[in-house]
Amino acid sequence: MQIFLLSNKLGLKKSDIILLHIDTDVLNNKNIKNKEHCSNILDTLLYGIGENGTIVTPSFNYDFCKTGMFNVETTPSQVGYFSNFLLSKKSSFRSCHPIFSFVAIGKYAKKITSNISNDSFGKESVFDRLCNLNAKGLYLNVKISNPDGPPCTIIHYIEQKYGINYRFLKNFPGFIINNKKKFYINFTYNVRNLDLDVRTDNMKLYHECVKNDFMKYYLLEDKYPISFCDLNNVVSTGLKLLNKNKFGLLEKDPYKIKKIVFN
């Protein structure tokens, strides 16, 4: 598989902990079923990082904000086929956050996902643990021009770490079912202030990381974008942008209201 051929260029190493964002159309042979295709990708990546490596991928489900119910074992991921494929593996572990859960497989999978914070992006969240473990970010077939493109959701971890003022911590109470036990818990999520015009701009951070050689970028078959980075470098770059401009991770100042001109 060509992903494996790129491993040396990307800098993928044995024992790496990888935060993986993936669109499984990448290198998919139309004659191969999704499950087999995902298995091929997983096997290739696990071979690259070895038995001491770990793969972590989002298994987010935003329905909890409406339903107040999350089952760690049965609630599906809403962010792609690959995460649901990984959830089906008996050797995988899933974190207990009902909105921003992650599924992981490998040496540190249980350590990263167990007993996490009730806060989506704060201390002891999965994002925080990944950074503390010097994890890497791998983005397979995730387009840069996509508003949710690299470096993806970790941008909100950076915002909360800095203490931006255009988001605020909101409580989301509800029930969690885990190991057939039901708990009522409050979870927090640093949400947008809907009275402001908050538009995240991932591309600013992405291009700043590329400029500083913190983000490697390749195209497979001239059409599949692949990006690779050290997450701590991304976080430090994001914090520097915010130190220069507190709206440095947004398209524009969210407090500026467009003037209406009456003829």
Secondary structure, DSSP 8 states (H G I E B T S, - for coil): -HHHHTHHHHT--TT-EEEEEE-TTTT--TTS-HHHHHHHHHHHHHHHH-TT-EEEEE---TTHHHH-EEETTT---SS-HHHHHHHT-TT-EE---SSS-EEEEETTHHHHHSS--SBSSSTTSHHHHHHHTT-EEEEES--TTSTT-TTTTHHHHHHHHHT-SSEEEEEEEEEEEETTEEEEEEEEEEEE-TTS---B-HHHHHHHHHHTT-EEEEEETTTEEEEEEEHHHHHHHHHHHHHH-TTTTBSS-TT--------
